[in-house]
Amino acid sequence: MKLSRTNKILSKMKEQGINQALISDPYSIFYLTGHLEHPGERFYAVLLDENGNHKLFINALFPLEKDLGLEKVVYSDTDNPIETLSTAIPNNSVVGIDKVLPARFLLPLMKFLPESKFVDVSQIVDRVRMIKDEEEKNLMRRASLLNDEACQRVINSISEEKSEKENKHIPKEDMLFNSKDSTAMERILGKNDLFPISYLQIGLNESKSVCRISIRDSRGVVVGYGTGFLVSPHIILTNNHVINSYQTASNSIAEFNYQDDENFMPCTTYNFRLDPEAFFITDEDLDFTLVGVKENSTTQKHLEDFGYLKMSQKQGTILPEEYVSIIQHPKGGPKSITLRENKVSRIKESFIHYLTDTEPGSSGSPVFNDQWTLVALHHAGVPNPEQKDEWIANEGILIFSIVNYLAKKYSSLKENEQTLIKEMVPDIELPKENDTSSDIKDEPLGYNPLFLGKDYEVPLPILSKEMEKDTAKTEDGNYVLDYMHFSIVMKKSRGLAYFTAVNIDGTDEVKIKRTADNWKFDPRISREYQYGEEVYVNNELDRGHLVRRTDPNWGKNAMKANEDTFHFTNSTPQHKNLNQKTWVELEDYIFRNAVLNQFKVSVFTGPVFREDDMIYRQKYQIPAEFWKVVVMVKEDGKISATAYLQTQKNMIENLEFAYGEYKTYQVPIRNIEKLTGLDFGNLSKFDPMANIEATGIVITSPESIKF
C-alpha cells in the first residue's frame, strides 16, 4: 500500500470519528495500492481499519500474486463476501462507505451490522486525491512533456506557405514521427516482445531462491548435480530423480548464489545441508521431492535471505502458445535463464510441454510465466517417437498437481508436517473426508460370510473376551470396520489390525491401474488407534497392504474397493524385501489361481503380535511375522482351508527367527490360532495339514502347497 496516501485518509477518518472505511471505487483502490482491477458485478473493495488491519476483498477469478502490503481475502462465487466482510468490522462501529458501493452490497452489510453507523466517506477520499503527492506530480510532468513534444512535432510538420487543405494531406506518419528519430515509435514485428525493464529485475529477485543441488554419496563424493528452489523458508522443491530417498537427501547439499556477477566472475556461494528429518515427501509418478534444509551457522547468509517461490493450487496460470522462462543450473554450472524460443506447446493433465533449452543438471528447475508466477517444475525432455536420440520438447510438472497431491496426503501427515505444508501453500484446499459408510445403496459393505455359497459359510474369526476389550470401536460400539468387499478389526493398543477378511471373486475381476497412493485415516475410529505416515517415512518399511490392493477389485464397485484399500487400517509395517518379494509371491499365486480357475476365495490376513516385538522410534512396535488363511471351494465341491506364515525377523534388528530366513511356511490353522488367539471355528476340519504333526512345511513353489 501507498502508506502516505493511506495515512492521510486515516487521519481525516479519525477527525470525523470513523472507525473503518470501505473503498470500492477501482480507481481509488489503485490510488491506495497501485493495483487496478475491473471486477464487473463482483464485490471488490479495500477495508481501511483505524488499527491498521487493512484488507483487500477480491474474487478468486482475479488472481493477484503481487504482495500489496495488506491482507488479501479471496472468495469464490459460491461464498458470501459480505458475510465475511462483516466479521472484520465490530458491530458498533462508524463505517465509512464510498459513493461507488452498490446497494446490493451495502444493504446486506447493514443487516449483518445492525448496531453500526454508516456514513459517506467519499468526500474524505476525494479531497485527499485532489492534493497530488510527488509521485503523481512527476507522472503529470512526464505526461505534460510528452504532450508538449507531440504538439511541437505537429507544429513543425505544418508549413505556413501551404494552405489548410494542403497541410491536411500530409501523411500521418510524417506528421508526428521521423523513422530515423530514436524517440519515434518503433514497429512491432510479429509478437510484441517489449517488456518493462522491471521484468528483468523481478526475474533476478526470483532467481535468488534457486540453488544447485550437489548430489553426494555416503562418503561425501559428488555423483551428480540438479537444480532446486525454496518454496518456503526451509523447504526445497526438486525432482524425485534428483533426490529420490531419505539417504540421498541426508548426504546432499544445496548451493545458493552459485552464479557469475556482471563481470563474469564467480559470486560467493552459500552451502546448506538438506534436512529430510524435518520434512521429506517424494513421489515418483509426479517426479517431485520436497525436502527440508538446515541453517548453516558458518555462513553470513540465512535461508530467509534468499526468499522463496510461492506454490499455488490454481489452474490456468499458463496456457498453450504462451511463453515460459526457466532458471536453472545446466550441467551443474552457474545459474542460467532461458528467455528465447520458450513457447508452451502442450498442456495435458499434470504436465506441460515447452520449446525451451535445458541440459542435464536443469532437472528440478522452476518454470515461470511472463508474470514471474511459478507454474511448473521442470523434469525431463520429451523424445521424438520417430527419431532416436532426438528431442521435440521439454516437460514440466504443473505446480497445482503437486499441491493437489499434498492436499490428498495432508490428513495422513504428522502435525508438524501439516504446519509446513500450510506454510508453503497457506490457502491449500483440502479434500473432504471420505464417507466410508459409502453412498452405494445396492451393495452392502464388508466381508460376506456366505460369499462361497449358502452351504459354505465362513464367518469372521472370533476374538477372545480379552482381545475384544482391546478393539478400536466406532461411535455405535461396533469393532468390525466394513469396506467394499472386505472388513477389518483393529487392535487399538498396537494401532494395527488384528485381522483383515476379504472376498475375492475370480469370475468378475476388474483391472485398475495403480496411480499415486493416497493413504488416509479411517474417521470412524480415533487416529491414535491407527499407525500413520510417521511410521513409514525415511526408512525401508513399506505400507504393506493386508488386504492386497487388487483382491477386492471386482464387480461394479471395484473402483470404490480399490480406494478403500488405501486406509491406514489396512496397512502394516513390512520390510520392503518382504512386501515386494517373498510375501507378494504368495499373494500373487492366490489371486492368480482365483482368476485363472474362476474361483471365489475368502482370505484372512494379519500380523502376529508378541510382547517382545521390536519398539521403533520409541513408540511403535513392529510385528515380526505375518499370517494368512485362505478358504476356497475346490472343483470337487469340498472346502479347502490353508494357512501360511512368513517372517521379517531377519530383516529387522534385535529379534530371533521364528521359522527361518526368507521362507514362506504352510502351517496348520491351529498353529495360527495359537499364535494369534483367534478362533477360526471349524476351518481346521478342512485343513489338509490338520493331522500333520509338524510346525510347517517350506513353500518353495506353488506345487508345494497342500490343498
N, C-alpha and C positions, 0 to 999 in steps of 0.2 A: 504494500500500500504506500501511497504517497503521504507520508506521515504529516508533513507540514500542512497540507490541504485538509487532511482528516482532523488534525488537532484544531484548526480554525473553526470547523463546523462543530466539533465537540465543545469548544469554548462558548460559542453562541448558544448551543443547546443548554449548557449549564446555566447561562444567564437567564434563560427562559424556563428553567425547571423541567426540561425534557430529559428523560432517562435513556430512552432508545430512539433511534431514527431508522425508519425503513425506507431505503433508497431503491427505487425500481426503474428509474429512467436509465436506459443503457448508456447514454452519454454522460450522465452524472457518475455512473459506476466506472466508466472509462476514465473520467476525470480523477477519481479516487484511487483506482487500481492499475490503470494502464492497459486493462483488458476490455476489448469491445466485443459484445455478443448481441445477436439479434434473435431473441428467443421465441418470436412469434407469439402464440397464445399461451405458452408455458410460463410458469412462475419463475422469475429471475430477480433477485434482489440482494442488496447488502444491508445487513443489520449492524448499525453502529451502536455500540454499547458504552455507557458512561465509564465503565470499569475497564475498557479496553478489550473485552471479549467479542471482537468483531467477527461476523460470519458472512460467508457468501453462499446463498442458496441457488443451486444450479441443477438442471435436469441432466441425467446420465447421457442423453443424446448429444450433449455438447461437451465432449471430453476436454478437460483442462489439466494438462500435466504441469504447467508452469506454477511455481510457488509465488503467490501474490502477497504473502505476508499476513494472511488471515485464514481462519479455519474454513474449509470447504465442506458444505453439507450437500451431498449428492443424492438426488432422489430419482426414482423411476416413475413412469406414467401410472403405475399401479399404487404408488404411495400417495399420501395426503401431505403435501409440503406445508400447508398452513397449520395443520395439527403439530407437525414437527417444529415449525417456527414458534408456535405458541408456548412450547416448553422452554424456549430460550428467553422468554420475556416474563418477568414476575407479574402476577395478576393484580397488581395495584400500581402499575407504572403509568407515567405520562409518555405516550408513544407518538413520535412524530411520523407523519405519513406524507410522502411527496405527492404532487398533483397528477402523477402518471399512473399510480397504482389503481388497477381496475376494481370496480365494486365487487366482482365475483371473488376476489381475494380478500378485500377489506371486510366485507360483511361476515364471512365465516370467522375471520380473525377476531372480530368484535364479540362474536358469540363465545369463542374459546376464552376470551379475556373480559368477562362482563364487568369486572371491577376496575379495569384500566380506563384511562382517559386518552382519547385520540385527538391530535392537533395537527395542523398544517405545518410541515417543516420546509416546504419548497422555498419560502422566502429566504430562509437562512442559507440553504444550499445555493440558490440563485445569486444571492448577494456576494457570497464567498467566491463563486465562479466569475463574477463580474470583475473582481480585482485580480489581475493577472500576476502570477509569480514569474521568477526569472526564466524558468523552463519554457513557459508559454510565451514570454516576451521574445526569447531567442527564436522560437519557431515562427512567430509572427514576423520578426525581422527577416528571417530566411525566406519566407513566403513573399514578403514585400520585394526583396532583392530579385527573386526570380520573376516576379511580375514586372518590375521595372526593366529588367533585361529583355523580356519578351516584347514589351511595348516599344523599347528603343529599337529593337530589330525590325518591328513593323514600320516605325518611323523612317528608319534608314532605307527600307526597301521601297518607299514611295518617292517618286520623282515629282518635284514641283513643276517641271516642264511638261508633264503628261497630264492629260485630262483624267477626271474621275473614272470615266469609262475605260481608259487605257490602263490605269492602275488596278482596276478591278480584275483584269485578266492576267495579272502576274501569277505564275504557278505558286500554289500554296507552299510547296517545299522550299521554294526560294524566298518566300516572304519572311520566314522565321529562321531557317537554319541553312548553314553552308555545310556541305558534305565534308569539307576539309577542316571545319571548325571542331576542335576537340570537345567542346561542350555541346555539340549537336546530338540529337537523339540518334542512336545507332539502330540499325536494322536488326530485327530478331530473325535469325536464320534457323528454321526448324523449331525445335523445342526451346523454350526460354530457360537458359541456364544461368540467368543472373540471380545472385543471392546477395543479401546484405553482408557486409564484411563480418558482422557479428556471428554469422553462421560458422565461420572458422573458429572464432573464439569459444563458442558454445561447444563445438566438437573437441577443442583442446581441453576444455574443462571436463567433459565426459570421459575423455581418454585417461584421466588420472586414475580411475578405478580399475583399469585394465592392467593385468600383470602377466608376466611369463611364468609358467609353471615348470619348474625343474623337477622332472620325474627321476627318483633315485631308488636304488635297491637298498637292502638292509645294511650294506657296507658304506652307504653314502655315495656310491658311484652313480653318476648321471647316465641314465639309459634312454633318455628322450626328453622332448620338450612339448609343451602345449600352451594354450592361452586360457586364461580365466579372468573373471571380473567380480568385483564386490557387488552383492545385491542387498547387503545390509552392512552395518559397521564391522561385523565379524564373521560373515559367511561369503564364500566364493562359489560361483556357478561355473562349471566347466562340463566337458563331455565324460560320459561313462568310459569311453575307450581311452581317455587320458588318465583319469583316476577311477579305477573300477573296484577298488577294495579298500577296506579299512587299513590294511597293512601298507599298501602303496601310498595312501594319504599320509600315514604316520611318518613315512620316510621322505616325503616330498616338500618342496619349498616354493612359496610364492614370491616372485621378484618384481617389485614395483619400481616405476621410473626407469626401467631398462630401455633407454632410448637415447638418441643423439640430440644435442642442442642446435641452435641456429647456425653455429659454426661447424656443425658436423662432428663435434666432439662428444664423447660419452658423458652422460649425466651420472650423478651419484645414484646408485641403486640401493634400495632398501629391502632387506630379506625378512620374511616371516614364515615360520613353520605352520603347516596345516595341522588342524586340531580336530580329528574325527571323533574324539571322545566328547567334545562339546556338541557337535552336530554332524551327522552323516546320513544322507539319503541318496540313493542312486537307483537308476532304472535303465536296463539295457535296451528295451524297446524304444524309449524316447531318447536314449543316449545322453542322459544328463547325470551329473553328480553335484550335490550341494554339500559343501564341507566347511567346517569351522576353521578359523585362522587365529593363531595365538599372537598376542602382542609381543614385541621384541624390545626388551628394556635397554638393549645396547645401541639402538638406533635413535637418531634425533627426531624421527617421524613416528607418529601414531597412525593406526589404521584409519581413524576418522579423518586424518588429513587428506586422504585420497578420495573421500566421498564414496558414493555407491550409486548404482543404476537401479531405478525403480521397476519392479516387476508388476505387470497388470494382468488381470483376468479378462480384460475387454478384448473382444474380437474386432476385426475390421481396421486395425491400426496400420495395415499395409494391404495394398490391392495389386492385382496384376497390372503391368505396364508402368507402375510406379518405380522409384529408384531407391536403392539401399546403399548404405556405407558400412564398411566393416573395419573395426580397429583390431589389429592382430599382431602376432609375433611370427611372421613367416620363417620357416626353417629354424625357429628358435632365436632369430635375430632381433635387432632393435625394433621397437614398436613402429608399425606402419599403418597406413589407412588407404582404402580403395575409394576413389572419388569419380572414376570414369568407367564406362561400359558396365553398369551395375543395375540393369533393368530386371525387375521381377518378371519371370516368365510363366510361373505356375504356382498356385496355392491349392493344396489338397490335404484335407483333414488336418493333421497336426504338423504338416511340413510345408516348406516354401522353397521354390527354386529360383535362382537368380544368376545372371550372367556377370559374375564378379570374380576377379582374380584372387586366388588364395593358394597357399603352398603348405606342405607338411609343417606342423607347428602352429598352424592357424586354427586347428581344432579347439573349440571352446571359446571362440571369439564372439563378442556382441555384434548383432546386426541391427542397424538403426534405419528409421525412415528419415525423410527430409526435415522433420521437426525434431530430430535427435531423440525420438522416443524409441526405447528398446523394444524390438518386435520379434527377435528370434535369436536362437543360439546356433551358431554355425557348427556343422559337424562333419560334412563329407562332400565329396564330389559325386556327380551323377554320371555313370558310364554310358557311352554310346552303345546301345544294344546291337548295332550293325557294324561297329568298327572297334576292334580290340585296341586297348591302350589309348582310347580317345574319350574325352570327357565333354559332355554337352552342357553342363550347368553345375552349379554348386547348390548344396542343400542345407537348410537350417531347420531347427525345431521351433515352432511358434511358441512364444513365451506363455500365451494363455493356456496352451495344452499342458505345459509343465505346472502352471499354477492349479489347473483343474486336477491334475494328478495329486498335488499336495492337499487339495481340498478333500478329495476322496479318502486320502490316507490320514487326514487330520485326527479323526476320532481315535485311531489306534496308537497315536504317539504319546510320549510322556509329556507332562505338563510344561517342562522347560522347553521341549521341542516345539510344542504348540505356541508358546510365547515367542520363540524365534521366528516361526512362520508368520505370525501376526506382525512382527517387526518388519519382515520382508514385504508382506502384502497386507497392509492394515485393513483394507476393505474386502478381503477374501470372502467369497460367498460359499459357505459350506453346504453340502447336500443334507437334506433332511434325513434323519434316522430312518432306515428301512423298517417298515412294519412287518416283522417276521411272522405275524399272525396270518399274513398273506390275504390278498383280496381275491384269490382264486376260490370260487364257490363250488365248482363242480368236482373237485378232487380233494379229499381230506389230506391233511399234512401228516407226516410222521411214518414211522415204521409200521408195516402191516403184518401182524402175526399169521394171517391166513393167506399171505401172498403166494405161497407154493401150492395152495389149493385147500378147500374146506376140510379135506381129510388129512392135511399135513400141517396142523397148527404148530407154529414155532414161536412161543411167547418170548418176551424180553427176559433176560436173566434176572433172578431175584436177588436183592441185596439183603444182607443181614440187618437186624434192628440197629446195631451199632453203625453200620455203614449208612443206613438211611438218615441217621442223625447228622451225618457229615455231607449231606447233599445240598447243592445250591437250589433253592426253591424260588419259584415265581411268586408274584403277589397273591395269587389264588392258592398257594401252597403246593403246587404241582412241581415235582422234581424231574419229570420227563420233558425235555425240550424237543418239540417236534419241528422238523423242517420238511422240505419237499422230498419225499421218498426215504427219509431217514430220521432217526431220533438219537438224542444224546442225554446221558445222565452225568452230571458234574460232581466231582469231589471238591467241596469248597475249600478245605484246608490245604489242598495242593494246587488249586487253580487249573486243574486238568480233568479230563473225562474219566469217570470210572470205566465207561464203555460207550461205543457207538454201535448202532444197529442200522443196516441199510438193506433195502431190497434192490436187486439188480435184475433187470428184465432184458435178457439177451435177444428177445424177439422184437424189441422196439427201440433199439439203440439210436440215439441222436448224437452225431459228432459235432462238438462245439470247440472251436479254436480257442486256445488259451491266449488271453491278452494280458495287459498289465494287471497283476494281482491287486485286489482291493480288500485287504483283510479288515474286519470290523468286529467290534464287541457286540454281544447279544444284549440288547437293552432290557430284556425280561429279567435278567439277574444282575446283581451288583458286579461292577468291574473288578472289585477286589477278589472275586472268585474266578477270574479269567486271566491266565498268563497272556500279556500283551506283547507289543513290539519290543519292549525293553529287554526281553529275554534273548532275542534273535539278532540284535544289531552287533556288528563288529566282532563276529566270531564265525566258527564253522558249523553252527547249528542251523538247520532248515526248519521252517514251519511245516512239520510233517503232517500231511492230511491223514487223519484217522479214517474218515470216510474218503476214500480216493475220489478225486475231482470228477472223473468220468463215470464212476459207478452209478450214481443216481440219475445220470443224464439220459433219460428215456421218456418216451411219450410226449404229449403236447406241452407239458410243463418242464421240459428238460432245461430250458434256459434259467428258470427260477431255481431248479435244483442245483445247477452249476454255481449260481451266485451264492446259494445258501452254504455251499461247502467252504466258502471263504469267511467263516466266522471263527474267531479265536477259540471258541468252544470246541471246534473240530481240529485244532492244531495241537501238536505236541513237539517238544524239542527233540529233534533227531539229528544226529551227526550226518553231514551230507553224504558220507560214504555209505551209510546205512540207507538213508532215504532215497538216494539217487541210484543206488546199485543193487545191493542184496535184497532189501525189503521190496523194492519196486518189481523185482523179477517175480516174486511170489504173487504180488497183486496183479501184474500183467497176465500171469498164467490163469488165475481165477477168472479175470474179466474176459480174456480171450476165449477160454473154454466155454464160458456162458454164451458169448456171442456166436461162436462157430457152431456150437451144438444146440443153439436156440433154447438154452436153459433159462430157468428162473432160479436165482440164487439169493439166499439171505446170509449176510456176513456180519459178524460181531468182531469188534476190534478194540483194543485198549492197551494201556501200559500196565506193567507190574509195579505196584507201589511197595517200597521197602523203607523201613525207618532209617537205614544207613545209606539211602540214595545220596549221591553227591550234592552238596549245597553249592550253588553257583551264584556269584555276585552277592553273597551274604544273605540271600533271600529265597532263591528258587532251587527246589530240589529237582534234579534231572533223572527221570526213570532210566534204568539201565537195560530193561527188557520190554519187549512188546509181544502181544499175543494176538491170534486171530482164530476165530471159529467159523467154519464155512459149512452151510447146510444147503443141500440140493436134493432133488428127486431124480434118481437115475433112470435110464431107459427102461429098466425092468419094473419101474413103479415103486421101488424101495427108496427110503430116505438114506442119504449118506451124510454123516456129520463128522468133520475132521478138524483137528486143532493144530496150530503151528506156534512156534516160539522162536524169536530171534533176539540177539543181544547186541548192544553197542558198548558193552563194558570195555572192550578192547580199544575203543575209540575215545573214551573219556577217562579222566585221571582218577587214581586212588580207589579203584574198585576191582573186585575179583571177577573172574569169569563164572557165568552160570552154566553154560553148556559148551562153550568153546568159541574160538575165533571165526569170524566171517562165515558162519554156517547158519542155515535155517534148519530147524528140527520139527518134524511131525511128532506130536506128543499126544498121549491120551487126554481127552477132555477133562477127566477127573484131575489131571495134573494142573490144568488151567484153573480149575475150581479151587484147588489147594493154594495156588499162588495168589489168587485174586480175592478169594472169599465169596465169589459169585456162585449162584446156583443155576445151572443150565437145565434143570428139570430132568427129563428122560432122554436127553440127547445122547448120553453115553450108550444107550441101547443101540444106537445106530452108528457107533464109532468103531471102525474096523480095528482100532488099536485098544479097544476096551479091555480085552483079555490078554494083552501082551504085557508081560512083566518087564517093562523096560522104561527108562526115563524118556526115551525117544529115539528116533532114527534120523540120521542125517539125510536131508533132501539135496541130492546132487543134481537132479534133473526132474522134470515133471513126471517122468516114468517112475520115479522113486515114491511118489505119493500113493498111499494106500487108501482107496475109496471103499 
